[in-house]
Amino acid sequence: MGERPPAGVREQVDGYVLLDAFIRAVRTVFDADRGSGPGLNEAQHVVKDRCRHHGDTVARTPTAPSAPAVLPPGARG
């Protein structure tokens, strides 16, 4: 498969990348052609390249605040 997956796989991967679903995107590349396709490490590189390609258009999943000062009063233990 090389560094660039086929168009259909790339479209699927791009969809996952845009949703910030990195692991699903890697699995899609990895599973695309297990016989002669990329290994896990190469699949991760392919997805990282697609993330860089899309840059700021990726819908990043916000990280949850963990410091008590930034949590709402009802959420504090």
C-alpha positions in Angstrom: 0.0 0.0 0.0 3.0 2.3 0.5 2.7 5.7 2.2 -0.5 6.5 0.4 -3.6 4.3 0.7 -6.0 3.8 -2.2 -8.6 6.5 -2.7 -11.5 4.6 -1.0 -9.4 3.7 2.0 -8.0 7.3 2.2 -11.6 8.7 2.2 -12.5 6.4 5.1 -9.3 7.4 7.0 -9.9 11.1 6.3 -13.4 10.7 7.7 -12.0 9.2 10.9 -9.2 11.8 11.1 -11.7 14.7 10.8 -13.7 13.2 13.7 -10.5 12.9 15.7 -10.8 9.1 15.8 -7.1 8.3 15.4 -7.2 4.6 16.4 -10.1 3.9 14.1 -8.2 5.5 11.2 -5.1 3.4 12.0 -7.1 0.3 12.1 -8.7 1.1 8.7 -5.3 1.5 7.1 -3.9 -1.6 8.9 -6.9 -3.8 7.9 -7.1 -2.5 4.3 -4.8 -5.2 3.0 -3.4 -7.4 5.8 -1.6 -9.7 3.3 0.7 -7.2 1.8 -0.4 -4.0 3.5 1.3 -1.8 6.0 2.3 -2.9 9.5 1.0 -1.1 12.5 3.8 1.3 12.6 3.5 2.3 9.0 -0.3 2.6 9.4 0.2 5.1 12.2 2.6 7.1 10.0 0.0 7.2 7.2 -2.7 8.5 9.6 -0.3 11.1 11.1 0.3 12.3 7.6 -3.4 12.6 7.0 -3.8 14.5 10.3 -1.1 17.0 9.2 -2.8 17.3 5.8 -6.1 18.3 7.5 -4.5 20.4 10.2 -7.0 22.7 11.9 -10.0 21.2 10.3 -9.8 18.2 12.6 -12.6 18.3 15.2 -10.3 17.9 18.2 -11.9 16.1 21.2 -11.4 18.5 24.2 -9.6 17.1 27.2 -11.5 17.0 30.4 -10.4 19.4 33.1 -8.8 17.6 36.0 -7.7 20.5 38.3 -10.4 21.2 41.0 -10.1 24.9 40.4 -11.5 24.6 36.8 -14.2 22.1 37.7 -17.8 23.5 38.3 -18.7 23.5 42.0 -21.1 20.6 41.7 -18.4 18.4 40.1 -15.9 18.8 43.0 -15.6 15.8 45.3 
